[in-house]
Structures are given as structure tokens and as C-alpha cells.
Amino acid sequence: MPGTVSRRRPANAMSLLIAGIRSLTAYLFLCVWVALAGPPALLGVYLTGRVRHMFALGRFGAKTARQLLGLRIAVEGLHHVDGRRPTVYCINHLSNIDVLVFEVLLPKCPGLRAMHKAELRKLPILGTVMRTAGFVPVERGNRDRAFDAVDEAVDGLRAGASFLLAPEGTRSRTGELQPFKKGAFVMAIKAQVPVVPIALIGPDIAMPRGQWYVKPMTVHVRIGAPIPTTGLTLADRDSLAARTRDAMSALLTAKYSLPLRNWGQAPISSSAFAEVPESQALFGENWGLTPIREVDGNSVICTRGQAPVQRFPKLSSSGS
């Protein structure tokens, strides 16, 4: 197998170089776009009292940056998004690019807002834009301020807005779901609005924690059925959190013959993975995840670079 690995290195190096160039281009575009579009958008809000045009400009900028990065989005369950109904949307937190879920939800839910870490308020122009749009900052190290943020979000829900947040609080280092904090579920119960679980698959591969560039790939967004809160009290917040976590976990693993770490792509073959060309193996661009051999006739070991990182069950049939 050493020959196989050495043949793939140049292709991977070129792919990483292209990813770096695309990422720098996207970051530069975002900086210029915020600087040029932000002040007029804020002025429009102050003159008209409406934020719709600001969201339209933001969505255009975000979509353009995503395309520059080479990220594609595959969505399942969009029919569960109802913009006429205030809702708490809960996502698993994997990467800085998790925000692309806004592009998926916003067309059907124009009243969507978010809770975000308070440090983002310090960003020039963008921090002001987020606050003007009704986003709610959370100071995670200050318990009293965190409670105030939850109450502010509840007021927003009662006024007809929806909120997007990550109940894990921080990014997962392993890709697995972390324990959920209770704030999202307190919000939903107080406002008596449903919770919609959303599973993201792939952001941590495109941009892992500590990595500055984004690898082009398809990110999967799976939206689950709403979980009602009508009649629930704050005493039910733990059970609501558990139901949401179970639903999100099911979304992460559903319909794939491989586990979560199949890198966001449907299974492609039941043959020995070592014989699958790089252009088709698990991913169109598999970024060094090289299938190397069958194990016990039931599974294969894949490597990231040269270190084995995951054991996958062998597929029994083709996937689509």
C-alpha cells in the first residue's frame, strides 16, 4: 500500500493549496462586503424600521462566500420549517461554518434570529448589524447575563421571531454530540413554541477546530420533525432536552450504511474499498482518507494522512 499513498500525496497537496486560495478569496470578499454593504444596510434599518433588506444583503454575501469556498449544501426535511410559527431550531455545533444553516432556513423563515457568543459584538460593523437584526449575545461565563439573554430571546419568540442556537454551547472536538445545556429548552417552554432538531454532517471535516482554511465538500443539513412544548412546564426541560438530543442523534445516523464519519457522502460501493479510485472513495475529494484494507471481511480501516482514524462496517449494497 505505500505506493498507493505516495501517488495520492501530490493530488492532496494541490487540493489543499486550492482550498487555501479559495478560503483567502472568500475571507477577503466577506471583509469587503461587510464594509461596503453594512453601513447602508444599517442606515436603511434606521430610516425604515425594517430589517428584511439587511437579511437579503447578508444572505447574498454568505451565499457568495460559500460558493467561493466550494461548499455545497444537501438538505433533507425542509418541509419541517414553518416561518409562520415561532420556533427554536437546535443544531449540533461542529465548526465555524455551521452558520451556513442560515442560508437554508432563512428563505422559509425570514423571522429567524440567533443566539451567539458575546465576543462577536466586538467585530467592526458586523457586531452592530447582528445586534440591530435582533440577534441575542450570550456571555457564557456570566450566569446572570446568560439568564438575561434567555429572557430576551423568550420575548423575541413571543413577538413572533424564531431562534437558531447550538444547545451544546461549544464546538464538538470529536463530531459526537456533547451534553446539552438547558437554555434552549427553557426558552421553548416559556414561549410555548416547538423545538426543531437539525443535524449538520460535514462542517467539522471542511473546517476542523484550529484550521484556518475550508475544504470544498458537501455539507448535509438534516431537519427533523418539530417537538411540541404545549402544556410543558420548566420541570420538563430535562426530558425535552433528552428528546431533542435523541432526535438529533437519529438524524445524524439515519439512512447511511456507514456511521457519521463517512464524511457526509452516501455509500458508493460494496467492493473492497482499497480498489475504489480516490475520485470515488467515500468522498469526491476525500482529503487523505484512504481506504487501505478489509478487516475480517466485515469492515475497512480508513486513514487520515497515514494514521488510522476510523473503522467502518463494509457496505452490503450500493448507495445513492
Residue pairs with C-beta under 8 A, 6 or more apart in sequence:
1 274
1 292
1 293
4 274
4 290
4 292
5 290
5 306
8 278
8 288
8 290
11 278
12 287
12 288
15 215
15 285
15 287
16 213
16 215
16 287
18 216
19 70
19 213
19 214
19 215
19 216
20 213
22 68
22 69
22 70
22 213
22 214
22 216
23 69
23 212
23 213
23 214
24 213
25 68
26 65
26 66
26 68
26 69
26 214
29 61
29 64
29 65
29 68
30 61
30 65
33 61
33 64
33 65
34 61
34 125
34 126
34 129
35 125
37 57
37 61
38 125
38 126
38 128
38 129
39 125
41 53
41 54
41 57
41 58
41 129
42 54
42 125
42 128
42 129
42 132
44 50
44 53
44 54
45 51
45 54
45 132
51 132
51 133
51 134
52 110
54 129
54 132
54 133
55 106
55 110
55 133
58 129
58 133
59 102
59 103
59 106
62 99
62 100
62 102
62 103
63 103
66 73
66 100
66 103
69 97
69 214
69 216
70 214
70 215
70 216
70 217
71 97
71 100
71 206
71 214
71 216
71 217
71 218
71 219
72 217
72 218
72 219
73 100
73 103
73 104
73 218
73 219
73 220
73 221
74 218
74 219
74 220
74 221
75 104
75 220
75 221
75 222
75 223
76 220
76 221
76 222
76 223
77 222
77 223
77 224
77 225
78 104
78 108
78 223
80 196
80 223
80 224
80 225
80 226
81 87
81 105
81 108
81 109
81 196
81 223
82 108
82 109
82 226
83 108
83 109
83 110
83 111
83 112
83 162
85 162
85 193
85 194
86 111
86 157
86 158
86 160
86 161
86 162
86 191
86 193
87 109
87 162
87 163
87 193
87 194
87 195
87 196
87 226
88 157
88 162
88 163
88 165
88 184
88 185
88 187
88 188
88 191
88 193
88 194
88 195
88 196
89 101
89 105
89 112
89 162
89 163
89 164
89 165
89 195
89 196
89 198
90 165
90 166
90 167
90 184
90 195
90 196
90 197
90 198
90 244
90 248
91 98
91 101
91 164
91 165
91 166
91 198
91 199
91 200
92 166
92 168
92 172
92 177
92 198
92 199
92 200
92 248
92 252
93 166
93 168
93 169
93 170
93 171
93 172
94 171
94 172
94 175
94 200
94 203
94 204
95 171
95 203
95 204
95 206
95 207
95 208
95 209
96 207
97 203
97 206
97 207
97 214
97 219
98 166
98 200
98 203
100 203
100 219
101 164
101 198
101 200
101 221
102 112
102 114
102 164
104 221
104 223
105 112
105 164
106 112
109 162
111 160
111 161
111 162
112 161
112 162
112 163
112 164
113 133
113 134
113 135
113 136
113 153
113 156
113 161
113 162
113 163
113 164
114 130
114 135
114 136
114 163
114 164
114 165
115 135
115 136
115 137
115 138
115 149
115 153
115 163
115 164
115 165
115 183
116 130
116 135
116 136
116 137
116 138
117 137
117 138
117 140
118 137
118 138
118 139
118 140
118 145
120 126
120 127
120 130
120 137
121 127
121 130
121 131
121 137
130 137
131 137
134 156
134 161
136 149
136 152
136 153
136 156
136 163
137 149
138 145
138 146
138 149
138 183
139 145
139 146
139 149
140 146
140 169
146 183
149 183
150 183
150 186
150 187
153 163
153 187
154 187
154 190
154 191
156 163
157 163
157 187
157 188
157 191
157 193
158 191
162 193
163 187
165 183
165 184
167 180
167 181
167 183
167 184
167 185
167 241
167 244
167 245
168 177
168 178
168 179
168 180
168 181
169 178
169 181
170 178
171 204
171 209
172 178
172 204
173 209
175 204
175 260
175 261
176 260
177 245
177 248
177 249
177 252
180 241
180 244
180 245
182 237
182 238
182 241
184 195
184 241
184 244
185 195
185 237
185 240
185 241
185 244
186 234
186 237
188 194
188 195
188 229
188 240
189 229
189 232
189 233
189 234
189 236
189 237
189 240
190 234
192 229
192 230
192 232
193 229
194 226
194 227
194 228
194 229
195 226
195 227
195 229
195 240
195 244
196 223
196 224
196 225
196 226
196 227
197 223
197 224
197 227
197 244
197 247
197 248
197 251
198 221
198 222
198 223
198 224
198 248
198 251
199 220
199 221
199 222
199 224
199 248
199 251
199 252
200 219
200 220
200 221
200 222
201 219
201 220
201 222
201 252
201 260
201 264
202 217
202 218
202 219
202 220
202 263
202 264
203 219
205 215
205 217
205 263
205 264
205 287
206 214
206 215
206 216
206 217
206 219
207 213
207 214
207 215
215 285
215 287
216 285
217 263
217 264
217 283
217 284
217 285
217 287
218 264
218 265
218 284
219 264
220 264
222 251
222 252
222 254
223 251
224 247
224 248
224 250
224 251
225 247
227 240
227 243
227 244
227 247
229 240
232 240
252 260
253 259
253 260
256 262
256 266
256 267
256 319
257 267
257 313
257 315
257 316
257 317
257 319
258 267
258 282
258 312
258 313
258 315
259 310
259 312
259 313
261 309
261 310
261 312
262 282
262 312
263 282
263 283
263 286
263 289
264 283
265 282
265 283
265 284
266 319
266 320
267 315
267 318
267 319
268 276
268 280
268 281
268 282
268 318
268 319
269 276
269 280
269 315
269 318
270 314
270 315
270 316
270 317
270 318
272 294
272 300
273 281
273 282
273 291
273 294
273 300
273 302
273 314
274 291
274 292
274 293
274 294
274 300
276 291
278 286
278 290
281 289
281 290
281 291
282 289
282 291
282 302
283 289
287 304
288 303
288 304
288 305
289 302
289 303
289 304
289 309
290 302
290 303
291 300
291 301
291 302
292 300
292 301
292 302
292 303
292 308
293 300
293 301
294 300
294 314
295 301
295 311
297 314
298 313
298 314
299 311
299 312
299 313
299 314
300 311
300 312
300 314
301 308
301 310
301 311
301 312
302 308
302 309
302 310
302 312
303 309
